[in-house]
Amino acid sequence: MRGIDGDAARRGEAARIRTVAGVAAAGLAALVALAGAPAASAGTSAAHCARLDRVAVPGAERQVKACLDDLTTAGTTVSGHTVPAHWAGLHPAGAVNPKGVPGIQVDGYFPDTSASNTTHGWNHDAQFVLRLPDDWNGGLVVTGTPGNREQYANDFTVSDWALAKGYAYAVTDKGNVGVTFHRDGRRPGDAIAEWNDRVTQVAIAAKAVVAQRYGRLPRRTYAAGISNGGYLVRWQLENRAWLYDGGIDWEGTLWRVRGDNLINFLPPALRAYPASDTQAMYDAGFARGSEFLWPFHHRYYWDLTQRLYREELDPSFDGDTEAGTPFCSSGTPACDAAHPDRLRPLLPCFRSAFETLEGWVERRQSPPPSATLPRPSTGDLPNECRLSG
């Protein structure tokens, strides 16, 4: 919570860093030990849920293992090993996903002092999910959740597809979830900083678990994420590059101290909208042609987002008021001031980009040049996206 003295804040932050660092150190020790371990025989490695007894997540405070006939949402929705509400609204209608990927799932959490994640009735943050398909391709995909969603948020968009390609999969809830995530931590920015630590933590732990299950470390590790999860990809590649071979930042939010970010972009939009003269919105940075999105974004995105993240990064802006005043009008004290026929689903473009990344990293195939892709007038847009002509 805010408002404690500076020394206590530093002690609290130091304790959190020691906790995450301790888990990372345990994971690294496991990796060093396993790097020289003999690989399992092909028959043992490919057997359904083989070596389940050896799977133990380094540093986890709680872990629950399950041998499942299908790790994709087609199966986990039935077995109770996902929460559809976590991933609702993140994929286009008509998107087709693979199914029928047997293997091991591990749910659990790392030590943490906050309790905003109520999934499974655990009331504990730093929850994670690991999935280990029987038919492994030697790779690992690591991700953090978008927005302030819980750990199953990427199940349909990332996990299903990655598992069907043979990748092991790891995700973290980032250490805090929900609209009061800003209450986590002691100082401004602590909650967001924890996101990055938790992705590092689950990546290291997942590599160790992969080695336990398959008898060797992953040959390739990729980071992937949407929105805030996309920001996490960028941060990991810039600051923990030794853990990854590449990554896909899908419409990532950019959180940085200097330069443009949502905190200086959204207030001008709120001041300008609604406006009889749309020029005010163009002046605030919105492109012509985006007008049809403004009412929806004003209602569900601009106001809520800027208030929550301003509370996290600049809590003294409005004194004791928590997360501002919703939709306040100009002059209020301390005021921060679905369309499928016109939008293009990004899910298939993410998948095309991921396969391009594989070709670049693993087969030295040059990626296509940077470009803006026009929306095709025909075709199966929820499932097809060509990155080049």
C-alpha positions in Angstrom: 0.0 0.0 0.0 1.0 3.6 -0.4 1.9 5.9 2.4 4.4 4.0 4.4 7.8 5.6 5.3 10.6 5.5 2.9 12.8 3.1 4.9 9.9 0.6 5.1 9.3 0.9 1.4 12.9 0.1 0.7 12.9 -2.8 3.0 9.7 -4.2 1.4 11.1 -3.8 -2.1 14.4 -5.4 -1.1 12.5 -8.4 0.4 10.5 -8.8 -2.8 13.6 -8.6 -4.9 15.4 -11.2 -2.7 12.4 -13.5 -3.1 12.4 -13.4 -6.8 16.1 -13.5 -7.0 16.2 -16.6 -4.7 13.8 -18.4 -7.0 15.8 -17.4 -10.0 19.0 -18.6 -8.3 17.3 -22.0 -7.6 16.2 -22.2 -11.2 19.7 -21.4 -12.5 21.2 -24.0 -10.2 18.8 -26.6 -11.6 19.7 -25.6 -15.1 23.4 -25.9 -14.5 22.9 -29.4 -13.0 20.5 -30.5 -15.8 22.6 -29.1 -18.6 24.9 -32.1 -18.3 22.2 -34.6 -17.6 21.8 -37.4 -20.1 18.8 -37.1 -22.4 15.9 -39.5 -21.9 15.4 -42.2 -24.5 13.0 -41.4 -27.3 10.5 -44.0 -26.0 10.5 -42.6 -22.5 10.3 -39.0 -23.5 7.4 -39.6 -25.9 5.3 -41.7 -23.6 2.1 -40.1 -22.4 2.9 -37.9 -19.3 6.3 -39.7 -18.9 8.5 -38.6 -16.0 5.5 -36.9 -14.3 7.0 -37.9 -11.0 10.2 -35.9 -11.7 8.4 -32.6 -12.4 8.9 -30.1 -9.6 8.9 -26.3 -10.3 11.9 -24.7 -8.7 10.9 -22.1 -6.1 7.2 -22.8 -6.3 5.3 -22.5 -3.0 2.4 -24.5 -4.4 2.1 -26.8 -7.5 -0.6 -29.1 -8.7 0.3 -31.6 -11.5 -2.1 -33.2 -13.9 -1.8 -35.7 -16.8 -4.3 -34.5 -19.4 -5.6 -36.0 -22.7 -5.8 -32.5 -24.2 -3.9 -29.5 -23.1 -5.7 -27.1 -25.5 -8.8 -25.1 -24.6 -11.0 -27.7 -26.3 -10.0 -30.1 -23.5 -9.1 -27.9 -20.6 -12.4 -26.1 -20.8 -14.0 -29.5 -20.1 -11.5 -30.7 -17.5 -11.4 -27.5 -15.6 -7.8 -26.7 -16.4 -8.5 -23.2 -17.9 -10.9 -20.4 -17.2 -12.6 -19.2 -20.4 -13.5 -15.8 -18.8 -9.7 -15.1 -18.6 -9.4 -15.3 -22.4 -12.8 -14.1 -23.5 -12.8 -11.3 -26.1 -9.2 -11.7 -27.1 -9.7 -13.6 -30.3 -11.9 -13.0 -33.4 -15.1 -14.9 -34.0 -14.4 -17.7 -36.5 -10.9 -18.3 -35.3 -10.0 -22.0 -35.7 -7.7 -23.6 -33.1 -6.0 -27.0 -33.0 -7.0 -29.5 -30.3 -6.0 -33.0 -29.1 -2.5 -32.3 -27.6 -1.9 -34.7 -24.6 0.6 -33.9 -21.9 1.3 -32.5 -18.4 -0.1 -29.3 -16.9 1.3 -27.8 -13.7 -0.7 -25.0 -12.0 0.8 -23.2 -9.0 2.2 -20.1 -7.5 5.5 -18.6 -6.3 5.9 -16.9 -3.0 4.2 -13.5 -3.0 2.6 -11.2 -0.4 -0.3 -10.0 -2.5 -3.6 -11.8 -3.0 -5.5 -10.1 -5.9 -5.7 -13.4 -8.0 -8.6 -15.5 -6.6 -8.3 -18.3 -9.2 -8.8 -21.8 -7.8 -9.7 -20.1 -4.5 -6.0 -19.7 -3.8 -6.2 -15.9 -3.2 -2.5 -15.7 -4.1 -0.6 -13.8 -6.7 2.3 -15.0 -8.8 0.2 -17.9 -10.1 1.7 -19.7 -13.1 0.8 -22.4 -15.6 3.2 -24.8 -17.3 2.2 -27.2 -20.1 4.4 -30.0 -21.4 3.1 -31.8 -24.5 4.0 -35.5 -25.0 5.2 -34.7 -28.6 7.8 -32.1 -27.8 9.6 -30.1 -30.6 12.5 -29.1 -28.3 11.2 -25.5 -27.8 9.6 -23.4 -25.1 7.2 -20.4 -25.4 7.1 -18.0 -22.4 4.5 -15.3 -21.9 2.9 -12.9 -19.4 -0.8 -12.0 -19.5 -2.3 -9.0 -21.3 -4.0 -6.1 -19.4 -4.7 -7.1 -15.8 -5.9 -10.6 -16.6 -5.2 -13.8 -14.9 -2.9 -16.6 -16.0 -5.2 -18.4 -18.5 -5.6 -15.2 -20.6 -3.3 -16.4 -23.4 -4.7 -20.0 -23.6 -6.7 -19.6 -26.9 -4.4 -17.0 -28.6 -1.0 -18.4 -27.8 -1.0 -21.7 -25.8 -3.2 -23.8 -28.0 -1.3 -23.0 -31.2 2.1 -23.3 -29.6 1.3 -26.7 -28.0 0.1 -28.0 -31.3 3.4 -27.1 -32.9 5.1 -29.1 -30.1 6.3 -26.3 -27.8 6.3 -26.4 -24.1 4.4 -23.4 -22.7 4.8 -21.2 -19.6 2.9 -18.2 -18.3 2.7 -16.0 -15.3 -0.1 -13.7 -14.0 2.7 -11.1 -13.6 2.4 -11.0 -9.8 -0.8 -8.9 -9.6 -4.1 -8.8 -11.4 -7.4 -6.9 -11.6 -8.3 -3.2 -11.5 -6.7 -2.7 -8.1 -3.3 -4.0 -9.2 -1.8 -0.7 -8.3 -2.2 -1.5 -4.6 0.6 -4.0 -4.9 4.1 -2.8 -4.0 5.3 0.0 -1.8 6.4 2.7 -4.2 5.1 4.1 -7.5 5.9 1.7 -10.3 6.5 -1.3 -8.1 3.6 -3.3 -9.4 4.7 -2.9 -13.0 8.3 -3.6 -12.2 7.2 -6.9 -10.6 5.7 -8.0 -13.9 9.1 -8.2 -15.5 10.6 -10.1 -12.5 7.8 -12.6 -12.7 8.3 -13.3 -16.4 12.1 -13.9 -15.7 11.1 -16.1 -12.8 8.8 -18.4 -14.8 11.1 -18.5 -17.8 14.0 -19.9 -15.6 11.7 -22.3 -13.7 10.1 -23.5 -17.0 13.5 -24.3 -18.5 14.3 -26.5 -15.5 11.0 -28.2 -15.6 11.4 -28.9 -19.4 14.8 -30.6 -18.6 13.1 -32.7 -15.9 10.4 -33.9 -18.2 12.4 -34.4 -21.4 15.9 -34.9 -20.1 17.4 -31.9 -21.8 17.0 -28.1 -21.8 15.0 -26.4 -24.5 16.8 -25.9 -27.8 14.9 -22.7 -28.5 13.0 -20.3 -26.2 10.7 -17.6 -27.5 8.8 -14.9 -25.7 5.3 -13.9 -26.9 2.6 -11.6 -25.6 -0.3 -9.2 -26.2 -0.7 -5.6 -25.0 0.9 -5.5 -21.5 2.2 -9.0 -22.3 3.8 -7.5 -25.5 5.6 -4.9 -23.3 6.9 -7.8 -21.2 8.4 -9.4 -24.4 10.2 -6.2 -25.3 11.5 -5.8 -21.7 12.7 -9.4 -21.5 14.5 -9.2 -24.9 16.2 -5.9 -23.9 17.1 -6.9 -20.4 17.2 -10.7 -20.1 18.3 -11.6 -23.7 20.3 -14.6 -22.4 17.1 -16.4 -21.7 15.6 -16.1 -25.2 16.2 -16.7 -28.9 13.6 -14.2 -30.0 10.1 -12.9 -29.3 6.9 -11.5 -30.7 5.6 -8.2 -29.2 1.9 -8.2 -30.2 0.6 -4.6 -29.9 2.6 -4.1 -26.8 2.0 -1.2 -24.5 5.2 0.9 -24.0 5.9 1.8 -20.4 9.0 4.0 -20.0 10.1 6.9 -17.9 10.8 9.3 -20.7 9.1 9.8 -24.0 5.5 9.0 -25.1 3.4 6.5 -23.2 -0.2 6.1 -22.3 -0.1 8.5 -19.4 0.6 11.4 -21.7 -1.4 10.1 -24.7 -4.8 9.3 -23.2 -5.6 12.6 -21.3 -5.6 14.6 -24.5 -8.1 12.1 -26.0 -10.4 12.5 -23.0 -10.2 16.3 -23.2 -11.0 16.3 -26.9 -13.9 13.7 -26.9 -16.7 14.0 -27.5 -16.1 16.9 -29.9 -18.3 18.4 -32.6 -15.1 19.2 -34.4 -13.2 15.9 -35.0 -10.1 18.0 -35.7 -9.4 18.1 -31.9 -9.2 14.3 -31.9 -6.8 14.3 -34.9 -4.7 16.9 -33.1 -4.6 14.5 -30.1 -3.0 11.9 -32.3 -5.9 9.8 -33.7 -5.8 8.7 -37.3 -8.5 9.6 -39.8 -10.6 6.5 -40.3 -10.6 5.5 -36.7 -13.6 7.6 -35.8 -16.0 4.6 -35.6 -13.9 3.2 -32.7 -13.9 6.3 -30.5 -17.2 5.7 -28.7 -16.3 2.2 -27.7 -12.8 3.1 -26.6 -14.0 6.1 -24.7 -16.4 4.0 -22.7 -14.3 0.9 -22.0 -10.6 1.9 -22.5 -9.3 5.4 -22.4 -10.7 6.6 -19.0 -10.3 3.4 -17.0 -6.8 2.7 -18.3 -5.3 6.2 -17.7 -6.8 6.3 -14.2 -5.5 2.9 -13.1 -2.0 3.4 -14.5 -1.8 6.9 -13.3 -2.6 5.7 -9.8 0.3 3.2 -10.1 2.8 5.6 -11.5 1.7 9.0 -10.1 -0.5 8.3 -7.0 -0.1 11.7 -5.5 -1.8 13.4 -8.5 -5.2 13.5 -6.9 -4.2 13.2 -3.2 -6.1 10.5 -1.3 -8.6 9.8 -4.2 -7.9 6.3 -5.5 -7.6 5.9 -9.2 -9.2 9.3 -10.0 -12.8 10.3 -10.8 -14.4 8.3 -13.6 -15.2 10.4 -16.7 -14.7 13.7 -14.9 -15.5 16.8 -16.9 -13.0 19.6 -17.5 -12.8 21.8 -14.4 -13.3 18.9 -11.9 -10.5 19.2 -9.3 -7.6 16.8 -10.0 -9.3 15.6 -13.2 -7.3 13.5 -15.6 -8.7 14.8 -18.3 -16.7 -4.2 -32.0 -16.6 -3.5 -35.7 -15.5 -6.7 -37.6 -16.3 -5.3 -41.1 -13.6 -2.7 -40.7 -11.0 -4.1 -38.3 -8.5 -6.8 -39.1 -8.0 -9.6 -36.6 -4.3 -9.8 -35.5 -4.4 -13.4 -34.2 -3.4 -14.9 -37.6 -0.8 -12.2 -38.2 0.7 -13.0 -34.8 1.0 -16.7 -35.9 2.5 -15.7 -39.3 5.0 -13.5 -37.5 5.9 -16.3 -35.1 6.6 -18.7 -38.0 8.7 -16.0 -39.6 10.6 -15.6 -36.4 11.3 -19.4 -36.4 12.6 -19.2 -39.9 14.8 -16.3 -39.0 16.3 -17.8 -35.9 16.4 -21.5 -36.8 17.0 -21.4 -40.6 18.6 -18.0 -41.2 15.7 -17.0 -43.4 15.5 -13.2 -43.7 12.2 -11.7 -42.5 10.1 -9.6 -44.8 10.8 -5.8 -44.7 8.9 -3.7 -42.3 5.5 -2.6 -43.7 1.9 -1.7 -43.0 -0.3 -4.5 -44.2 -3.6 -3.4 -45.8 -6.8 -5.2 -44.8 -7.7 -7.6 -47.5 -11.2 -7.2 -49.0 -11.7 -11.0 -49.2 -10.4 -14.2 -47.5 -10.6 -15.9 -44.2 -9.4 -13.0 -42.1 -9.8 -14.7 -38.6 -7.3 -17.4 -39.7 -5.1 -16.1 -42.5 -2.5 -13.3 -42.7 0.3 -13.1 -45.2 3.2 -10.9 -44.1 4.5 -10.4 -47.6 3.3 -10.6 -51.2 
